[in-house]
Amino acid sequence: MAGWAGQAEAASQCGKASWYSMGTKTASGERMNASALAAAHRSLPFGTRVRVENLSNGRSVVVRINDRGPYSGGRVIDLTRGAAERLGMIKSGVASVKVTVVGGGGKLKSNCS
């Protein structure tokens, strides 16, 4: 039973990610740091840690949610430039990703096949 509950908590969200480096403050009140490993998500609580995997190259990074967004249609997460560099998506600007909560209590509805 415990294994099943753990699987439910590890639900993943798949979709498009983009990156940003504009602004002086995040929605959580923190100073924007483009080189930090952080991200914006529409609903996850601030402080939630998620693993973001670039589905085209297999690279992944763990980021902390400290902002709200993305506000562009069809995107599930906005990453700082530092996180986007780790994922190898600076040139393309957008990547297909899988987002999985790894800490902080936030939960996602799974939409990955």
The 8 nearest C-alpha neighbors of each residue, nearest first, counted from 0:
[[1, 3, 2, 4, 5, 6, 7, 8],
 [0, 2, 4, 3, 5, 6, 7, 8],
 [3, 1, 5, 0, 4, 6, 7, 8],
 [2, 4, 6, 0, 5, 1, 7, 8],
 [5, 3, 7, 1, 6, 2, 8, 0],
 [6, 4, 2, 8, 3, 7, 1, 9],
 [5, 7, 3, 9, 4, 8, 2, 10],
 [6, 8, 4, 5, 9, 10, 3, 2],
 [9, 7, 5, 6, 10, 4, 106, 100],
 [8, 10, 6, 7, 99, 100, 11, 5],
 [11, 9, 109, 8, 7, 107, 108, 99],
 [12, 10, 99, 109, 98, 9, 107, 111],
 [11, 13, 98, 109, 110, 97, 111, 107],
 [14, 12, 97, 111, 96, 110, 98, 11],
 [13, 15, 95, 96, 75, 74, 16, 97],
 [14, 16, 95, 74, 94, 75, 96, 93],
 [17, 15, 76, 94, 93, 74, 77, 75],
 [16, 18, 93, 77, 92, 78, 94, 76],
 [19, 17, 78, 77, 79, 80, 83, 92],
 [18, 20, 79, 21, 80, 78, 77, 17],
 [19, 21, 33, 79, 80, 22, 18, 32],
 [22, 20, 19, 23, 31, 33, 24, 79],
 [23, 21, 24, 31, 20, 25, 30, 19],
 [22, 24, 31, 30, 21, 25, 32, 29],
 [25, 23, 30, 31, 29, 28, 22, 26],
 [24, 26, 66, 28, 27, 29, 31, 30],
 [25, 27, 66, 28, 67, 24, 65, 29],
 [28, 26, 25, 65, 29, 66, 45, 24],
 [29, 27, 25, 26, 24, 30, 65, 66],
 [30, 28, 25, 24, 27, 31, 26, 65],
 [29, 31, 24, 23, 25, 32, 28, 22],
 [32, 30, 24, 23, 25, 29, 33, 22],
 [31, 33, 35, 34, 30, 79, 20, 23],
 [32, 34, 20, 79, 80, 35, 81, 31],
 [33, 35, 81, 32, 80, 79, 36, 82],
 [36, 34, 32, 37, 33, 81, 79, 82],
 [37, 35, 62, 82, 81, 79, 63, 34],
 [38, 36, 62, 63, 35, 79, 64, 78],
 [37, 39, 78, 64, 77, 79, 63, 65],
 [38, 40, 66, 67, 77, 68, 64, 76],
 [41, 39, 68, 67, 76, 42, 43, 69],
 [40, 42, 68, 67, 43, 69, 39, 76],
 [43, 41, 40, 44, 67, 105, 68, 107],
 [42, 44, 105, 40, 41, 45, 47, 106],
 [45, 43, 47, 105, 46, 42, 64, 104],
 [44, 46, 65, 64, 47, 43, 27, 66],
 [45, 47, 64, 63, 103, 44, 65, 48],
 [48, 46, 103, 64, 45, 63, 102, 44],
 [49, 47, 63, 102, 62, 101, 103, 100],
 [50, 48, 100, 101, 99, 61, 62, 51],
 [49, 51, 61, 99, 60, 98, 100, 52],
 [50, 52, 98, 59, 60, 97, 61, 49],
 [53, 51, 59, 97, 96, 58, 54, 57],
 [52, 54, 96, 57, 58, 55, 56, 86],
 [53, 55, 96, 57, 95, 56, 52, 97],
 [54, 56, 53, 57, 95, 94, 96, 58],
 [55, 57, 58, 54, 53, 87, 86, 52],
 [58, 56, 53, 54, 55, 52, 59, 86],
 [59, 57, 86, 53, 56, 52, 60, 85],
 [60, 58, 52, 51, 86, 53, 57, 50],
 [59, 61, 51, 50, 62, 85, 82, 52],
 [62, 60, 50, 49, 51, 48, 59, 63],
 [63, 61, 37, 36, 49, 48, 38, 60],
 [62, 64, 48, 37, 46, 47, 38, 65],
 [63, 65, 38, 45, 46, 47, 39, 37],
 [64, 66, 45, 27, 38, 39, 63, 46],
 [67, 65, 39, 26, 25, 27, 64, 38],
 [68, 66, 39, 40, 41, 26, 69, 65],
 [69, 67, 41, 40, 70, 39, 77, 66],
 [68, 70, 77, 71, 76, 74, 40, 39],
 [69, 71, 68, 72, 74, 41, 67, 77],
 [72, 70, 69, 74, 73, 68, 17, 75],
 [73, 71, 74, 70, 69, 75, 15, 68],
 [72, 74, 71, 15, 75, 14, 70, 69],
 [75, 73, 15, 16, 72, 76, 14, 71],
 [74, 76, 14, 15, 16, 69, 73, 40],
 [77, 75, 16, 40, 69, 39, 74, 78],
 [78, 76, 17, 39, 18, 69, 38, 16],
 [79, 77, 38, 18, 82, 83, 17, 19],
 [78, 80, 33, 81, 82, 19, 18, 37],
 [79, 81, 83, 33, 82, 18, 34, 20],
 [82, 80, 34, 84, 79, 83, 35, 36],
 [81, 83, 36, 85, 79, 84, 80, 78],
 [82, 84, 80, 86, 85, 88, 81, 89],
 [83, 85, 87, 81, 86, 82, 89, 80],
 [86, 84, 82, 83, 87, 81, 60, 59],
 [85, 87, 83, 58, 84, 88, 59, 53],
 [88, 86, 84, 85, 89, 83, 58, 90],
 [87, 89, 91, 83, 86, 90, 92, 84],
 [88, 90, 92, 91, 84, 83, 87, 80],
 [91, 89, 92, 88, 87, 93, 84, 83],
 [90, 92, 88, 93, 89, 94, 87, 17],
 [93, 91, 89, 90, 17, 88, 18, 94],
 [92, 94, 17, 91, 16, 15, 88, 95],
 [95, 93, 16, 15, 96, 88, 53, 17],
 [94, 96, 15, 14, 54, 53, 16, 55],
 [97, 95, 53, 54, 52, 14, 13, 15],
 [96, 98, 13, 52, 51, 12, 11, 99],
 [99, 97, 51, 12, 11, 50, 13, 49],
 [100, 98, 11, 50, 49, 9, 101, 10],
 [99, 101, 49, 102, 48, 9, 50, 105],
 [102, 100, 49, 48, 99, 50, 103, 9],
 [103, 101, 48, 47, 104, 100, 49, 105],
 [102, 104, 47, 105, 48, 46, 101, 100],
 [103, 105, 102, 47, 106, 44, 100, 101],
 [104, 106, 43, 47, 103, 44, 100, 107],
 [107, 105, 104, 8, 100, 108, 43, 10],
 [108, 106, 10, 109, 11, 12, 105, 100],
 [109, 107, 10, 110, 12, 106, 11, 111],
 [108, 110, 11, 10, 12, 111, 107, 13],
 [109, 111, 12, 13, 108, 112, 11, 10],
 [112, 110, 13, 109, 12, 11, 97, 14],
 [111, 110, 13, 109, 11, 12, 97, 10]]
